[in-house]
């Protein structure tokens, strides 16, 4: 099977993203219960009163630039709701 340049770059980027998100997931799972992880999102269960503090911590953890790519621009979108559909 022939691998094209764009496909190779895409696969490398997906692998690096997976590494980065796995590190973030491990750190955040020490604080919050992880329900699931889908492609580029992590879903937690967090009690309502704790949501504002949790959002701050999640943003802090998920925007830490990794040592192996110091110029990587990172951003995070955080939603909350009573169920998964409300979070979308």
Phi and psi restraints in degrees (value plus and minus 20) as a CYANA .aco file:
   2 UNK   PHI    -106.5   -66.5
   2 UNK   PSI     113.6   153.6
   3 UNK   PHI    -126.8   -86.8
   3 UNK   PSI     100.4   140.4
   4 UNK   PHI    -104.7   -64.7
   4 UNK   PSI     135.1   175.1
   5 UNK   PHI     -73.6   -33.6
   5 UNK   PSI     -66.3   -26.3
   6 UNK   PHI     -84.4   -44.4
   6 UNK   PSI     -58.0   -18.0
   7 UNK   PHI     -87.0   -47.0
   7 UNK   PSI     -59.3   -19.3
   8 UNK   PHI     -83.7   -43.7
   8 UNK   PSI     -66.7   -26.7
   9 UNK   PHI     -82.0   -42.0
   9 UNK   PSI     -63.0   -23.0
  10 UNK   PHI     -80.3   -40.3
  10 UNK   PSI     -64.1   -24.1
  11 UNK   PHI     -86.2   -46.2
  11 UNK   PSI     -57.6   -17.6
  12 UNK   PHI     -85.1   -45.1
  12 UNK   PSI     -64.0   -24.0
  13 UNK   PHI     -83.3   -43.3
  13 UNK   PSI     -61.2   -21.2
  14 UNK   PHI     -84.3   -44.3
  14 UNK   PSI     -58.6   -18.6
  15 UNK   PHI     -87.4   -47.4
  15 UNK   PSI     -63.4   -23.4
  16 UNK   PHI     -85.7   -45.7
  16 UNK   PSI     -58.1   -18.1
  17 UNK   PHI     -82.5   -42.5
  17 UNK   PSI     -61.5   -21.5
  18 UNK   PHI     -81.7   -41.7
  18 UNK   PSI     -63.0   -23.0
  19 UNK   PHI     -81.6   -41.6
  19 UNK   PSI     -67.2   -27.2
  20 UNK   PHI     -82.3   -42.3
  20 UNK   PSI     -67.7   -27.7
  21 UNK   PHI     -87.1   -47.1
  21 UNK   PSI     -53.5   -13.5
  22 UNK   PHI     -84.9   -44.9
  22 UNK   PSI     -62.1   -22.1
  23 UNK   PHI     -80.7   -40.7
  23 UNK   PSI     -64.6   -24.6
  24 UNK   PHI     -84.7   -44.7
  24 UNK   PSI     -62.2   -22.2
  25 UNK   PHI     -81.7   -41.7
  25 UNK   PSI     -63.0   -23.0
  26 UNK   PHI     -82.3   -42.3
  26 UNK   PSI     -65.9   -25.9
  27 UNK   PHI     -82.5   -42.5
  27 UNK   PSI     -64.9   -24.9
  28 UNK   PHI     -93.5   -53.5
  28 UNK   PSI     -47.8    -7.8
  29 UNK   PHI     -89.4   -49.4
  29 UNK   PSI     -34.3     5.7
  30 UNK   PHI     -95.0   -55.0
  30 UNK   PSI     -40.1    -0.1
  31 UNK   PHI    -125.8   -85.8
  31 UNK   PSI     -57.2   -17.2
  32 UNK   PHI    -151.0  -111.0
  32 UNK   PSI     133.2   173.2
  33 UNK   PHI     -96.8   -56.8
  33 UNK   PSI     102.7   142.7
  34 UNK   PHI    -106.6   -66.6
  34 UNK   PSI     106.7   146.7
  35 UNK   PHI    -109.1   -69.1
  35 UNK   PSI     -66.3   -26.3
  36 UNK   PHI    -185.4  -145.4
  36 UNK   PSI     145.7   185.7
  37 UNK   PHI    -152.8  -112.8
  37 UNK   PSI     104.8   144.8
  38 UNK   PHI    -144.4  -104.4
  38 UNK   PSI     103.8   143.8
  39 UNK   PHI      17.9    57.9
  39 UNK   PSI    -108.5   -68.5
  40 UNK   PHI    -138.7   -98.7
  40 UNK   PSI       6.9    46.9
  41 UNK   PHI    -160.4  -120.4
  41 UNK   PSI     131.3   171.3
  42 UNK   PHI    -142.4  -102.4
  42 UNK   PSI     113.2   153.2
  43 UNK   PHI    -133.0   -93.0
  43 UNK   PSI     108.5   148.5
  44 UNK   PHI    -139.2   -99.2
  44 UNK   PSI     137.8   177.8
  45 UNK   PHI    -125.0   -85.0
  45 UNK   PSI     105.9   145.9
  46 UNK   PHI    -159.3  -119.3
  46 UNK   PSI     113.1   153.1
  47 UNK   PHI     -83.3   -43.3
  47 UNK   PSI     123.1   163.1
  48 UNK   PHI     -70.3   -30.3
  48 UNK   PSI     -67.6   -27.6
  49 UNK   PHI     -82.7   -42.7
  49 UNK   PSI     -43.1    -3.1
  50 UNK   PHI    -110.1   -70.1
  50 UNK   PSI     -23.9    16.1
  51 UNK   PHI     -80.3   -40.3
  51 UNK   PSI     -66.8   -26.8
  52 UNK   PHI     -78.9   -38.9
  52 UNK   PSI     -63.2   -23.2
  53 UNK   PHI     -88.5   -48.5
  53 UNK   PSI     -60.4   -20.4
  54 UNK   PHI     -81.5   -41.5
  54 UNK   PSI     -62.1   -22.1
  55 UNK   PHI     -80.3   -40.3
  55 UNK   PSI     -60.9   -20.9
  56 UNK   PHI     -83.7   -43.7
  56 UNK   PSI     -65.1   -25.1
  57 UNK   PHI     -86.6   -46.6
  57 UNK   PSI     -63.3   -23.3
  58 UNK   PHI     -80.5   -40.5
  58 UNK   PSI     -65.1   -25.1
  59 UNK   PHI     -82.5   -42.5
  59 UNK   PSI     -62.5   -22.5
  60 UNK   PHI     -80.8   -40.8
  60 UNK   PSI     -68.5   -28.5
  61 UNK   PHI     -86.9   -46.9
  61 UNK   PSI     -62.4   -22.4
  62 UNK   PHI     -99.6   -59.6
  62 UNK   PSI     -28.0    12.0
  63 UNK   PHI    -131.8   -91.8
  63 UNK   PSI      -8.2    31.8
  64 UNK   PHI     -93.3   -53.3
  64 UNK   PSI     102.6   142.6
  65 UNK   PHI     -95.0   -55.0
  65 UNK   PSI     109.4   149.4
  66 UNK   PHI     -90.0   -50.0
  66 UNK   PSI     129.4   169.4
  67 UNK   PHI     -81.2   -41.2
  67 UNK   PSI     -47.8    -7.8
  68 UNK   PHI    -104.4   -64.4
  68 UNK   PSI     -20.2    19.8
  69 UNK   PHI    -176.4  -136.4
  69 UNK   PSI      53.1    93.1
  70 UNK   PHI     -85.0   -45.0
  70 UNK   PSI     -39.9     0.1
  71 UNK   PHI    -119.7   -79.7
  71 UNK   PSI      -4.2    35.8
  72 UNK   PHI     -94.4   -54.4
  72 UNK   PSI      99.7   139.7
  73 UNK   PHI     -99.5   -59.5
  73 UNK   PSI     104.7   144.7
  74 UNK   PHI    -141.6  -101.6
  74 UNK   PSI     121.8   161.8
  75 UNK   PHI    -165.1  -125.1
  75 UNK   PSI     141.0   181.0
  76 UNK   PHI    -161.0  -121.0
  76 UNK   PSI     124.4   164.4
  77 UNK   PHI    -134.5   -94.5
  77 UNK   PSI     104.3   144.3
  78 UNK   PHI    -138.6   -98.6
  78 UNK   PSI     104.6   144.6
  79 UNK   PHI    -141.9  -101.9
  79 UNK   PSI     135.3   175.3
  80 UNK   PHI    -157.0  -117.0
  80 UNK   PSI     139.2   179.2
  81 UNK   PHI    -197.2  -157.2
  81 UNK   PSI     150.0   190.0
  82 UNK   PHI     -91.5   -51.5
  82 UNK   PSI     -41.0    -1.0
  83 UNK   PHI    -168.9  -128.9
  83 UNK   PSI     153.9   193.9
  84 UNK   PHI     -80.6   -40.6
  84 UNK   PSI     -60.9   -20.9
  85 UNK   PHI     -81.4   -41.4
  85 UNK   PSI     -57.1   -17.1
  86 UNK   PHI     -89.9   -49.9
  86 UNK   PSI     -42.2    -2.2
  87 UNK   PHI     -99.5   -59.5
  87 UNK   PSI     -38.6     1.4
